[in-house]
Amino acid sequence: MPYESFAGGAAKRVFAILNVTLDVDQDAYVYEVQISMPVYLPESDVKYHVYSVLRRFNDFKRLYEGVGDVDGLKLPEYGLWSVLRADDAAFLAQRKLGLETMLKTIEENATASRSGAFAEFLASPQMKLNGDVSFQQLTTTEDATKSRANSADRSSNATLVADDEATSSDP
């Protein structure tokens, strides 16, 4: 069949948590999540569009709950969600790795990676404003304000060449 050659060979999104900072005003940790999304151009190898979003720890918890009922999805144990050790640097480093593992695990699951919860988590505020992603209807102005406050758009026009060639910028 003509599409068999595409099976299993599709490039996946790549995730990295770059920074973890404490928002002292909100008394909450904020994670800068870098997302590299594959971009297919006929004249070149796979490249990635790279952007970052800021997510609070509660955003990760909502994502966990939003995809937790997907059959066959094995997410990190719920102990990752402890807030009692939130000031322990070693625990925060362990949590960061666990959250990255969670994102990669969701991406590897065909159903979870296409879920609304994951799409909303990965969407930058600009994507939401442009309607590029479907997400839960915000019911009040306060909900919309909270949604915008919980994340920031740090989009980049940079593309990463899959075979580790030099990074280039689109005009």
C-alpha positions, 0 to 999 in steps of 0.5 A: 500500500502506498502509505506503508512506508510512513508507518513508524518512521514519523518524527516525534516532537522532542521535549526538554525542561530548560529552567525551573524557577520559583514565582515568589508572587504566586509561590509556585514553580514555573517550568520552561518547556521547550518543544521541538516540532517536526516540520516537513519540507520537500527539499530537505531532511526533517527540521524542527520548529522550536518554541518554549512555553511556561507551565506551572506545576499545576499544569503538569498535574492537569495534564496527568489527570487529563491523559491518565485514563488512556489505555496502555499509558504508563505515566510516572508514579504519583509520588512525583506530585508531592509538594512536601519536598518542593524546596529540596533541590535534589527532589526538584531535579528528580521531578524535572526528569520525571516530568520530561519522561511523562511528556515523552511517554505521552508523545509515544502513545498514539491516543494520548499524543492526540488528546485535547489535554496534551494539545492544550498543554503544548500550545503557546498563548499565540496558538490559542489566540490564532485558533491553531489548537482546540482547547477547553472552552473558557467560561469566564473572563477570569478563566481566560486571564488565568490561562494567559497568565499561566503561560508565555509564548517564546516562539522561535523561527529557528529550525534544527536540522535533524542530522545535527547540521548548523541551526538556521533561521527562517527570514 
